[in-house]
Amino acid sequence: MPFDFDLFVIGAGSGGVRAARFAAGFGARVAVAESRYLGGTCVNVGCVPKKLLVYGAHYAEDLAQASGYGWSLEGARFDWSQLIANKDHEILRLNGIYKKLLEDSGVTLIEAHARVVDPHTVEVAGKTYSAEHILVATGGWPFVPDIPGKEHITTSNEVFYLPELPKRALVVGGGYIAVEFASILNGCGAQTRLIYRGELFLRGFDGSLREHLKDELIKKDIDLQFNADIARIDKQADSSLKATLEDGREMEADCILYATGRRPMLDNLGLDSVDVKLDARGFIEVDDQYQTSVPSILAIGDVIGRVQLTPVALAEGTAVARRLFKPDDYRPVDYDLIPTAVFSLPNMATVGMTEEEAKEKGHRLKLFESRFRPMKLTMTDSLERSLMKLVVDADTDKVLGCHIAGPDAGEMMQGIAVALKAGATKQIFDDTIGIHPTAAEEFVTMRTPSGFA
């Protein structure tokens, strides 16, 4: 008996849409079911709107620094509701683009919740569809701790739709989402505190970068509270919120934003009925070809909990489509040397090993660091400084890692990532002529090691 579809994708986020479009382009009959919003987390409550809000927050610094360049900007004011409305308009436009991309590719789009019935059957809005392959790409969802008053918590989903900017914001978490939103809210004018239960935020990033960002956020008047956590939240008579910390301290805020991790979005998906195995963290367990414990069911993206980045989900979606429907073009995803950025203010970006990782792997290291005031700020009162760091293998001269904190860090790092992917040595960096005057030229002018390890 023939199947209704060759591939049925559950979830129209970055990975699901990529897999669907490529598979359809290879001649497969493809359907996609999405019950929430086209484009997934990244387009709707992630990378894209977050970057727009970061731009919005950064204008405060641009305006403050403008007088150093002869501009007088009396009476400038900020309207949060206008920023959110403009953001919403842009996201709506992108939703339409995703819909058109699917339809133009010949993919059948079903805008309703889908659940797996058996290894080859999906139920959507009371109808069942059969498919040779089912791909789960439902992404993640913000984790909310089970504490008294958790109903008063704002997550990284709702923060994008706050009707007004809170006067006092309390951000909880130590990952990139927490750090980014602390920067956004602070930049837009909220009195901002960041609470993290660990010693220092951004675990897994290079230690020099983490310390540097801590110092820069303090300069920007963000109140950083480490080794602290909230025990309960109570709503006050004036609708403000009171957070009681585990050490007994109390803090008041108008918004308490939790960014303490994300869980896989498996709600009412039916995977338990077909015995799809989950790993110890609750993510879908897959092999190197993204097959679950049920061979006809595959999974990619945030729901498998490997590297939770949009470009990685795109690569995984491409790999699945090629392996299933154009195997001659199949190439496995290379998870080595994945560049990433944190859109805090200032930005951070990294590729390759941190100093700590390189030491753990037994490399003898030469370290190169440059700390400086960005040229744009030299005629302003800003005290912000940039950091650039290279981690180099002392025996082979190969550059193992590169790390930046400063303006446009992500834009710079993309090109550096290509160099590291090609196996660049420190000598190649040294032999490359810089573009002057730019911050990026620091990477090809650092001659004297700042340390050895």
C-alpha distance (Angstrom), angle and dihedral (degrees) to the residues before:
residue distance angle dihedral
M1 . . .
P2 3.82 . .
F3 3.80 120.0 .
D4 3.80 122.7 -117.5
F5 3.80 89.3 -127.5
D6 3.78 137.9 14.3
L7 3.80 90.1 -142.6
F8 3.79 130.0 18.7
V9 3.81 113.9 -168.7
I10 3.79 121.0 -160.5
G11 3.80 107.9 -156.2
A12 3.80 130.3 33.6
G13 3.78 98.1 -142.0
S14 3.78 124.9 122.0
G15 3.81 96.4 -72.4
G16 3.79 96.7 40.9
V17 3.80 94.4 47.9
R18 3.80 91.8 47.0
A19 3.81 92.6 50.5
A20 3.81 91.8 46.1
R21 3.81 95.5 48.4
F22 3.79 94.7 46.0
A23 3.80 93.2 45.1
A24 3.81 91.0 50.2
G25 3.80 88.9 48.0
F26 3.79 88.5 55.4
G27 3.81 89.8 55.2
A28 3.80 100.8 -96.1
R29 3.81 123.3 140.6
V30 3.79 103.2 -118.7
A31 3.79 137.3 -176.3
V32 3.80 129.2 -174.0
A33 3.80 125.5 -161.3
E34 3.81 120.4 -161.5
S35 3.79 125.4 169.9
R36 3.78 101.0 179.6
Y37 3.80 121.3 32.8
L38 3.78 136.2 -27.2
G39 3.77 113.7 -110.1
G40 3.79 95.5 33.6
T41 3.79 126.3 -132.7
C42 3.80 96.3 -28.1
V43 3.79 96.7 56.9
N44 3.80 98.6 35.7
V45 3.81 111.5 28.7
G46 3.79 104.1 2.9
C47 3.79 142.5 43.1
V48 3.81 100.3 -0.8
P49 3.83 103.5 45.5
K50 3.81 90.1 36.4
K51 3.81 91.6 56.1
L52 3.81 89.5 48.3
L53 3.81 89.9 53.4
V54 3.81 90.3 47.0
Y55 3.80 89.0 55.0
G56 3.79 88.8 49.4
A57 3.79 92.5 50.9
H58 3.79 93.0 46.7
Y59 3.80 92.1 59.0
A60 3.81 87.5 73.6
E61 3.80 88.6 64.5
D62 3.81 92.9 43.4
L63 3.80 90.9 52.3
A64 3.80 92.6 46.7
Q65 3.80 90.7 50.9
A66 3.81 96.1 43.5
S67 3.80 94.5 88.2
G68 3.81 89.3 65.9
Y69 3.79 86.6 64.7
G70 3.78 96.1 47.0
W71 3.79 100.0 -93.8
S72 3.80 120.2 134.8
L73 3.80 111.2 -159.6
E74 3.77 105.9 177.2
G75 3.79 117.6 175.6
A76 3.82 97.8 17.6
R77 3.78 111.1 159.5
F78 3.79 136.9 -179.8
D79 3.81 126.4 -128.1
W80 3.83 112.9 -165.1
S81 3.81 92.9 -172.8
Q82 3.81 90.3 56.2
L83 3.79 91.3 50.7
I84 3.82 91.3 50.3
A85 3.83 92.8 45.9
N86 3.80 91.8 50.8
K87 3.81 90.0 46.3
D88 3.81 90.6 51.4
H89 3.80 90.7 50.8
E90 3.80 91.3 52.7
I91 3.82 93.3 47.5
L92 3.81 90.3 50.2
R93 3.80 88.4 53.9
L94 3.81 90.8 51.6
N95 3.83 91.5 48.2
G96 3.81 87.5 57.4
I97 3.80 91.3 49.3
Y98 3.80 91.6 52.9
K99 3.79 90.8 49.5
K100 3.79 91.3 50.5
L101 3.80 92.0 47.0
L102 3.80 90.6 56.0
E103 3.79 95.4 43.7
D104 3.81 93.6 45.8
S105 3.81 88.8 51.4
G106 3.80 90.7 56.6
V107 3.80 94.4 -110.2
T108 3.81 118.3 149.2
L109 3.81 107.1 -126.1
I110 3.81 118.6 -156.5
E111 3.81 112.9 -174.7
A112 3.81 99.5 -154.5
H113 3.80 140.0 86.0
A114 3.80 116.0 -75.2
R115 3.79 129.4 -158.3
V116 3.78 131.8 -174.7
V117 3.81 114.5 -112.4
D118 3.80 100.3 176.4
P119 3.83 136.4 -18.2
H120 3.81 91.9 -72.2
T121 3.82 104.2 24.0
V122 3.79 133.8 80.9
E123 3.80 126.5 -173.2
V124 3.81 118.2 -147.1
A125 3.81 124.3 175.4
G126 3.80 92.7 -22.6
K127 3.82 95.2 -46.8
T128 3.78 126.8 103.0
Y129 3.79 126.4 -141.2
S130 3.78 127.6 -170.4
A131 3.79 122.4 -141.7
E132 3.77 136.4 177.5
H133 3.81 89.2 -138.5
I134 3.81 130.2 23.4
L135 3.80 118.3 -160.1
V136 3.80 119.7 -161.6
A137 3.81 112.2 -154.3
T138 3.79 102.3 153.2
G139 3.80 97.0 137.0
G140 3.77 127.3 -153.6
W141 3.79 140.2 -53.4
P142 3.82 130.7 -148.2
F143 3.79 114.8 -88.4
V144 3.81 114.9 -128.3
P145 3.83 118.8 -164.6
D146 3.77 119.3 -126.1
I147 3.81 98.9 -115.6
P148 3.82 130.9 136.2
G149 3.80 107.6 -83.5
K150 3.80 95.5 22.7
E151 3.82 88.2 140.7
H152 3.81 87.5 73.0
I153 3.81 93.2 58.2
T154 3.81 120.8 112.4
T155 3.81 114.1 -149.2
S156 3.79 131.6 -157.8
N157 3.82 86.9 -92.7
E158 3.81 98.2 58.0
V159 3.81 96.8 37.6
F160 3.80 89.5 75.3
Y161 3.80 89.6 62.7
L162 3.80 102.7 42.6
P163 3.84 105.7 143.1
E164 3.79 91.9 -142.3
L165 3.78 138.5 14.2
P166 3.82 110.4 -96.8
K167 3.79 114.3 -122.4
R168 3.82 90.3 -142.1
A169 3.79 120.7 29.4
L170 3.77 127.8 -173.2
V171 3.81 114.1 -164.1
V172 3.81 118.2 -165.3
G173 3.80 120.8 -159.8
G174 3.78 143.9 59.0
G175 3.80 103.7 -130.1
Y176 3.77 130.0 95.9
I177 3.83 94.0 -87.8
A178 3.82 91.9 56.4
V179 3.80 93.2 46.0
E180 3.80 92.4 47.0
F181 3.79 94.4 50.3
A182 3.79 91.9 46.0
S183 3.82 86.3 56.8
I184 3.81 93.0 45.6
L185 3.79 96.2 49.1
N186 3.79 93.0 42.6
G187 3.80 92.2 47.4
C188 3.79 91.8 50.6
G189 3.79 90.8 53.6
A190 3.81 107.9 -91.9
Q191 3.79 119.9 136.3
T192 3.79 97.1 -115.4
R193 3.79 135.4 -158.9
L194 3.80 125.0 -178.0
I195 3.81 117.4 -156.2
Y196 3.80 121.4 -167.5
R197 3.79 127.9 172.3
G198 3.82 93.3 -144.4
E199 3.80 134.0 73.3
L200 3.82 94.9 -101.1
F201 3.79 134.8 -1.7
L202 3.85 129.1 -110.5
R203 3.79 96.9 44.6
G204 3.80 109.5 -162.2
F205 3.79 95.2 35.8
D206 3.80 122.0 105.3
G207 3.81 111.9 -75.1
S208 3.80 94.0 -128.7
L209 3.80 90.2 54.9
R210 3.81 93.4 47.9
E211 3.80 93.1 51.1
H212 3.80 91.6 44.6
L213 3.79 93.1 52.4
K214 3.81 90.8 47.4
D215 3.82 89.7 56.1
E216 3.81 92.6 46.6
L217 3.81 94.2 49.5
I218 3.80 90.3 50.2
K219 3.82 88.6 53.4
K220 3.79 87.6 55.3
D221 3.83 90.6 55.3
I222 3.81 97.1 -108.8
D223 3.80 107.6 150.6
L224 3.80 106.6 -130.9
Q225 3.81 117.1 -159.0
F226 3.81 113.4 -174.8
N227 3.82 127.3 -177.7
A228 3.79 87.7 29.7
D229 3.79 136.3 114.4
I230 3.79 138.4 176.0
A231 3.82 119.5 -106.7
R232 3.81 98.3 -176.2
I233 3.81 143.6 -6.6
D234 3.80 124.8 -142.7
K235 3.78 129.0 -171.6
Q236 3.80 113.9 -130.0
A237 3.81 128.8 -141.3
D238 3.81 90.5 -102.7
S239 3.86 90.1 52.5
S240 3.79 92.7 -106.6
L241 3.81 118.8 128.5
K242 3.77 129.1 -118.0
A243 3.80 117.4 -154.3
T244 3.80 116.8 -160.0
L245 3.79 111.0 -157.7
E246 3.78 124.4 -144.3
D247 3.81 89.2 -108.2
G248 3.81 90.3 56.5
R249 3.80 98.2 -104.3
E250 3.81 117.5 135.4
M251 3.78 127.4 -142.9
E252 3.79 128.9 -176.0
A253 3.80 124.9 -145.6
D254 3.77 141.3 160.0
C255 3.81 91.8 -137.4
I256 3.81 130.0 24.8
L257 3.80 109.2 -163.2
Y258 3.80 118.4 -165.9
A259 3.79 118.9 -156.8
T260 3.79 99.0 163.8
G261 3.77 100.9 136.9
R262 3.78 139.7 -60.7
R263 3.78 131.4 -100.6
P264 3.83 126.6 -148.6
M265 3.82 112.4 -91.3
L266 3.81 100.4 -122.5
D267 3.82 99.2 137.8
N268 3.82 113.0 145.1
L269 3.79 90.5 -14.5
G270 3.81 95.0 132.0
L271 3.80 96.0 -130.1
D272 3.79 91.7 131.7
S273 3.81 89.9 61.2
V274 3.82 91.4 60.5
D275 3.81 96.2 38.8
V276 3.81 98.1 -115.6
K277 3.80 103.6 174.9
L278 3.79 123.1 -125.5
D279 3.80 126.0 -155.0
A280 3.80 125.1 -119.7
R281 3.83 91.2 -84.7
G282 3.80 93.4 51.8
F283 3.81 97.5 -105.0
I284 3.81 122.3 129.7
E285 3.78 110.4 -88.1
V286 3.82 113.6 -130.7
D287 3.79 137.2 171.0
D288 3.81 126.8 -127.7
Q289 3.80 89.9 -75.8
Y290 3.84 93.4 50.0
Q291 3.79 93.1 -108.5
T292 3.77 116.9 146.8
S293 3.80 125.2 -145.3
V294 3.83 84.6 -80.0
P295 3.85 103.1 65.8
S296 3.82 96.0 -146.9
I297 3.81 92.0 53.2
L298 3.79 118.9 75.1
A299 3.80 133.0 179.9
I300 3.81 136.0 -161.0
G301 3.79 141.1 170.1
D302 3.78 129.2 26.7
V303 3.81 91.9 -16.0
I304 3.83 90.3 71.5
G305 3.81 92.4 48.6
R306 3.80 99.0 -138.5
V307 3.80 109.6 120.4
Q308 3.78 107.6 -12.3
L309 3.80 99.9 -151.8
T310 3.80 128.3 119.9
P311 3.84 96.3 -125.5
V312 3.81 88.9 51.9
A313 3.82 91.2 53.1
L314 3.81 88.4 49.6
A315 3.81 90.9 52.0
E316 3.82 91.5 47.8
G317 3.82 91.1 49.4
T318 3.79 90.4 51.3
A319 3.79 91.7 48.2
V320 3.83 93.1 51.4
A321 3.81 93.1 48.7
R322 3.78 92.7 48.7
R323 3.79 95.5 45.5
L324 3.80 92.8 50.4
F325 3.78 101.7 38.1
K326 3.81 109.3 15.8
P327 3.80 105.9 25.8
D328 3.80 93.9 166.9
D329 3.82 87.9 68.8
Y330 3.81 95.8 42.8
R331 3.80 117.6 131.0
P332 3.81 122.4 171.5
V333 3.78 118.2 -121.6
D334 3.79 112.7 -96.6
Y335 3.81 107.5 -140.5
D336 3.80 93.1 -175.6
L337 3.83 120.0 107.0
I338 3.80 97.7 7.3
P339 3.81 108.8 173.8
T340 3.78 119.3 -140.9
A341 3.79 139.2 177.3
V342 3.79 136.9 -151.0
F343 3.79 110.4 -147.7
S344 3.75 95.2 -149.0
L345 3.79 119.4 134.4
P346 2.98 102.3 -75.7
N347 3.81 97.9 32.5
M348 3.79 122.1 -124.7
A349 3.79 129.6 -157.3
T350 3.78 135.3 177.7
V351 3.78 143.5 178.6
G352 3.78 130.5 -177.5
M353 3.79 128.4 0.8
T354 3.76 126.5 -8.6
E355 3.79 117.6 -133.7
E356 3.80 88.3 -104.8
E357 3.83 94.1 51.6
A358 3.80 92.6 47.4
K359 3.79 91.2 52.2
E360 3.80 91.5 49.3
K361 3.80 89.6 53.4
G362 3.79 91.1 54.4
H363 3.80 101.0 -108.1
R364 3.78 119.8 152.3
L365 3.78 103.1 -132.8
K366 3.75 143.2 -150.1
L367 3.79 111.1 -163.8
F368 3.78 126.1 -156.4
E369 3.80 122.3 -168.5
S370 3.78 133.6 174.6
R371 3.80 123.0 -172.3
F372 3.78 118.8 -175.7
R373 3.77 146.3 144.0
P374 3.83 110.8 -97.0
M375 3.81 111.5 -111.2
K376 3.80 92.1 -122.5
L377 3.81 89.5 63.0
T378 3.81 98.6 48.9
M379 3.82 92.8 93.9
T380 3.81 94.1 44.2
D381 3.79 136.9 72.3
S382 3.81 92.4 -112.6
L383 3.79 115.5 125.2
E384 3.82 94.5 -164.2
R385 3.79 115.9 134.8
S386 3.80 132.3 -165.9
L387 3.79 128.5 -134.0
M388 3.78 128.1 -155.1
K389 3.79 123.2 -178.8
L390 3.78 137.3 -178.8
V391 3.80 122.8 -164.4
V392 3.82 108.5 -155.6
D393 3.79 131.7 -174.2
A394 3.81 104.5 -121.1
D395 3.81 93.5 -150.7
T396 3.83 101.6 46.1
D397 3.85 100.3 23.0
K398 3.81 88.0 -131.1
V399 3.79 115.5 149.1
L400 3.81 104.7 -121.4
G401 3.79 99.5 179.7
C402 3.77 143.0 6.1
H403 3.81 126.4 -160.6
I404 3.81 133.5 -175.8
A405 3.79 136.3 -175.9
G406 3.77 113.8 -177.4
P407 3.82 145.6 67.6
D408 3.82 115.4 -24.6
A409 3.81 92.1 0.6
G410 3.80 92.4 155.3
E411 3.80 92.9 50.9
M412 3.80 91.0 52.6
M413 3.78 95.3 44.3
Q414 3.80 96.1 58.4
G415 3.81 91.9 68.7
I416 3.79 92.8 41.8
A417 3.81 88.9 53.4
V418 3.81 89.8 58.7
A419 3.81 89.6 53.3
L420 3.81 92.9 50.4
K421 3.79 91.0 45.5
A422 3.81 87.4 55.5
G423 3.82 90.2 52.5
A424 3.80 99.0 -107.5
T425 3.79 118.6 -170.4
K426 3.80 126.4 -147.4
Q427 3.81 87.2 -106.8
I428 3.81 89.8 60.1
F429 3.80 89.7 51.5
D430 3.82 89.2 49.3
D431 3.81 92.4 48.7
T432 3.81 92.6 51.6
I433 3.80 114.4 96.6
G434 3.78 113.5 -127.1
I435 3.79 129.3 -128.6
H436 3.80 107.6 -117.1
P437 2.96 130.2 -115.2
T438 3.80 98.5 15.9
A439 3.77 135.8 111.6
A440 3.81 90.2 -125.6
E441 3.82 92.2 65.8
E442 3.80 88.0 72.0
F443 3.79 87.4 79.1
V444 3.79 92.1 63.6
T445 3.80 97.7 38.8
M446 3.81 101.7 53.0
R447 3.81 102.0 111.6
T448 3.81 106.2 154.6
P449 3.81 119.3 66.4
S450 3.78 114.5 -121.9
G451 3.78 90.9 -154.3
F452 3.79 148.9 -18.4
A453 3.78 129.0 -128.1
